[in-house]
Amino acid sequence: MIFWKDFSYFPIFLKYKSLIIPEKDRHQWVGVLPGINLPIKFQNIIIDVIGITGDPTELLEFGELVKMITEMMLHQAFMAEQLEWKQHLKELVFEDLLNEDINQHSIDQRLELIGMKLEPLYQVGVMEMRLNPLNKNELIQMTETVFGSQQALVGFLNVNRVFILTTALSGNNMDKRLDSAIKQLKAKGFIIRIGLGSIVDKESYIVHSFREAETAPLLGEANQALTRYTDVMSGRNSNFRKEF
């Protein structure tokens, strides 16, 4: 297979689907061998040409298959890059929300690029994993599917910790989806613990919900899959009152 980029031939590809050069006609072209030449398109734009040398009558069907596979691989690579780029933006948005001085303009710009809005009420969960049988993108997509991609911002804090910021979800809905997420993740072989912070009504309070979510597993039972900060603190307050 030969890839070649003599752009003087591009008008031919704009007019025809392919350029077939049999042995008897090769003298009409400069520096080419007999075979077939197929334009490679990405988003309906010709970006390159694949040339396959040999007898055109034997290569045509094979050439179309090569063209199709090449264009499919380009599309898949582009989609993977787009997902990675959007995921990075989500993690930057969450980092911005944890800052003492929130840059609202930066957050809004990034959310617009992601295609998402943050609306109260907000709640943060932090998921810690000792075993992760999936790759990063699979885990995030699985979690977002449970919560809804428009109602949860999901990303990695580090290799073993994931944040889940829910938006416009009531406490009951959050509980149901968390239960569903835990069941699905355990079924996939995950060993997880989730800390859940309080529900807050302002973006500036999201950082407090996050700190609570980080702290909750440290205060709860070691074998609990889900520990709510509010439950832990209410239990501690109850025990304190009993002592006095």
N, C-alpha and C positions, 0 to 999 in steps of 0.2 A: 504494500500500500504506500502511496506517495502523497504527502500533503504539499501543495504548492500554492503560492500566492502571487501570481502574475495578475495584478488588478486590471490590466488592459482587457482581460477576458470577461470581467464582471458584467458588462452590458449583455453578453450572451446569456449569462445565467439569469439576469433579470427578465429576459424574454422567454427563455426555455427552461424546462425543469432540469435538464442535464445536457452535457456535451459529450457525444459519442464520437470517438476517433478510430475508425478502422485502419488497418495497415495501409490500405491503398490510398488513404487521404492524409496520412501523417505528414507528408511533405508540405501541406498547406499551413501547418502550424510550426512555430519556432520553438525548438527545444522540448518537444513533447514526444511521448511514446504512445503506441496504440493502446486503447483502453477506454474507460469511462470516467467522466469527471462530474461529480454531483455537488450542488450547492448545499451548504449546511446553514440552516436558518435557526435563529433564536428570536422569539417574539416577532415572527414574520419579517425579520431583517436578515439578509445574507451576511454572515460574519466570516465565512471561510469556505474552502472548497476541498473536497476529498477526491484524489485521483487514484484509480486502481488500474494498473497496467495488465494487459492481456487481451484475449479475444473478446470484444464487446458482446458478442452473442452469448458467450458463456458467463459473462460477469454481470449482466444487467440486473437479474433477479437478486443475486448476491449483493450487488452494490446498493440496491434500494434498502436491503436489510441493514447493511452497515450504516447507511445514512440515518435510518430510523433510530437505531441504537445510539448513535452518536448524539443526535438531537435530544433523545430521551435522557441521556447522561448529563448533558448540558443543563436541561431543565431541572433535574434532580439536584445537581450541584448548586444551582441558583436558589432553589427552594430551601436547601439546607443552610446556605449562607444567610438567606433572609430570616430564617428561624433563629439562627445564632445571633444575628444583629438585633432582632426584636427582644430576644432574651436578655442581651446585654443592656438594652435600654430599660427593661423592667427592673433589673438589679440596680441600675443607676438611679431610677426613680425612688426605689426603696431607700437607698443610701441617702438621697436628698431629704427624704421625709424624717430621717433620724437625726439630721443636723439641728443644732440649736436655733440657727437662723435659717428658716426654710426659704429657698429660692423658688417662689411660686411660678415665676415665668419659665424657668428651666423645667420644672416639673410638668407644667401644662404643655410645653412644646414637645417633650418626650412622650407624654401620654397621647398627644395628637398623632404622633408618628406610629405609636403602637396601635392606635384606634380604640382607646379605652378612656373611660371617665371614672374618677373616684368620687363617690357620693356617700354621705353618712347613712347608716352607722358603720364604724370601722372596728375591726378586731384583728389581732395578730396571733398567729400560732407559730411555734418553732418546733420543727420535727428533727429529732436526732436519730441517726441510723448507725447501727453496728454492722449491718449487712445490707448491701445494696446490689441485688442481682441485675439491675437494669442500668443502662447508660443514662447520662444526665438528661438528655432530651426526652427519653421515654418516661422517666420518672415525673418530669415537669408536666408533660402532656397528659399523663394519667391523672395527676392531681388536679390539673386545670379542668379536665373533663368532669370530675366529680363536683367541683365547686362552680363550674361555669367560667369560661375564659373572660367574660365581661364582669364577673363578680369576684374575681380573685387575682391578685398579683402574686405569682409564685416564682421563687428563685433560690439560688444557693448562697448561703452565708460563707460556707467553706465546704470542704470535701464531704463532710458527714452531717451538715446541718442545712436545713431548708426553711425558708420563711414562707408563710402563707398570710397575706394581707387580704381580708375579705372586705368588700364594699357593698353597701346597700343590702346587707343580709341581717335578718333578725336572729336573735339568740337561738330560737328553736330550729330554724333552718340551718344555722351553723352547726348545731349539735348533730342533726341528722346527717349532714354531709361529712362531718368528721367521722362519725361512726361508719359510714359507707367507705370512706377513704381508708380507715384503719383495717377494715375487713378485706378490702381489695389488696392492700399492700401486704398484709400478713399472708394472704393467699398466694402472693407472688414470691414469698420467702423472705420478706423484710423482717428485721428485728428493730422495732421503732419505739420511741417515746415522744409524745407530743405535749408541749406546755402551751397553755392557752391563756392569753391576757384578757383584761377587761374590755368590754364594749365601750368605745369612746365616740363622741359626736363631732370632734374637730380634728383636722389633719395635724395640728400642732400637738395633739395628745397621742398620736399613733406611737410615738417613741415610748410613752409610758406603758402602753399595751404591750409593746415589744419587750421592754425590760421585765415586765411581769411574766411574759411567756418564757423568757430565758430562765427566770428564777423558779417558776412553778415546779418543774421536775426535781429540782434540788430539795424542795420542801415536801414533796409528796412521797408516796410509797414507791420503792424501786421497781416493783413488778407491774405498776400501772402503765397502760399504754397511753392514757390521756389524763393529764393533771390540769385542772382549772385553778388559776391563781385565786379566784374569788372563793372557791370551795375550801382551799387550803387555809386562807386567811380567816374565813368565817369559822372553821373548825378550831383554829388556834384561839380566836377571840372567845369562843364558847368555853374552851378548856380554861382560859385565863379567868373568866367570870366564875367558874366553878371553884377554882382555887381560892378565890377571895369572896 
